[in-house]
Amino acid sequence: MLKNPQFDASIVRWLDQYAPRGYFTTDASLIIRGWNRWFENKSGLTAQCVVGRPLFEVFPELLSRQLDRLYQDALSGQVVVLAHRFHKYLIKLPVHPEFGFAEMQQAASIGPLVQDGEVIGTITVIEDVSERVGHENELLAAREEADKANAAKDRFITVLSHDLRTPLTAILGWARVLAERSAEPLITKKGAEVIERNVAIQLGLIEQVLDVSRMNSAKLELEIENVNVREAVGTALDSIEPMAQTKGIRIDRDLIEEPRTAALDSKRFQQVIWNLISNSLKFTPRGGCVRVSLEYDSHDFRLTVADTGKGITADSLPHLFKPLWQAEGSGGHGGLGLGLSIVRTLVELHGGSIGAESPGPGLGAIFTVRMPWAGPQALVERALVR
């Protein structure tokens, strides 16, 4: 091939001034001899500052990271490629903060410079792959979230199938008993009670699923009216008291005597109370206690449900109100993992807030609901204040 010095000089000038990658060269003693504009812009070091200096003096981290051997390999005639996956970067350089990395993510190659069959130095090429790696990480995170969601749905379907099958089995069994022994009054009475109780369980499960569907599609509407708060709490407690007695758990009431009204959906507010207490009953052993307190403030009222149950780990607290989420080891207590998620949504639709705390495993849990007297209107007022 004919040599064209002018053409060769144009290539070198382009690599030096306009190349979208970093190029620098060293001689056989690893003294820097070339440093292009890309490196000047990315590192803040001009060619005048680095050319003529030893490579490992300018970048001593190459020695501490044992990457100096790569340059020895290049001087022996090998081309070395550094993948981001294993090394992250060759030379530590700053990166745009929006990519979310502490330093530029790089793909790099180090090769020999050869003249007349003899290695006279090295050339290093660096490409900034931060944006690409950031997108890959986002895709991986999205994939992991999708996998978690699918796993949660699978667990939900498994639990739902089990929880629906259990009352159906009882209903079917007693239907057969009644068909054979319908003439016995005691058997008929007990069978009717069992069937009624299990149908109620099934209806409750189905209602939970429908509630989540309505919430996800923003079709759940509140029927706001003036509600006597103390009376509503008392009614909810009365309805769940038989369940507590069956489980051998005491419900203590600490309700303020003063009757006051709030703008609430009465049915949904009682659903909040019922779900919170039934959740506490689920995780409280026989002989334990659930304490329900009601307090008034000038702008809102506070409902607290505290139990002496198994408690909540610090790792579980941030996930407690997520749909389909259940703590490890809670499988034996049943449930779809929807109750607390529904509670949070209903409370927030009313313009309120809910929080949970626990001293730790085995030390019980405390759920606190704050609801404004003004109901959902408080959301609008809060937005105006902001």
Secondary structure, 3 states (H helix, E strand, C coil): CCCCHHHHHHHHHHHHHCCCCEEEEEECCCEEEEECHHHHHHHCCCHHHHCCCEHHHHCCHHHHCCCHHHHHHHHCCCCEEECHHHHCCCCCCCCCHHHCCCCCCEEEEEEEEEECCEEEEEEEEEEECHHHHHHHHHHHHHHHHHHHHHHHHHHHHHHHHHHHHHHHHHHHHHHHHHHHHCCCHHHHHHHHHHHHHHHHHHHHHHHHHHHHHHHHCCCCCCCCEEEEHHHHHHHHHHHHHHHHHHHCCEEEEEECCCCCEEEECHHHHHHHHHHHHHHHHHCCCCCCEEEEEEEECCCEEEEEEEECCCCCCCCCHHHCCCCCCCCCCCHHHCCCCCHHHHHHHHHHHCCCEEEEECCCCCCCCEEEEEEECCCCHHHHHHHHHC
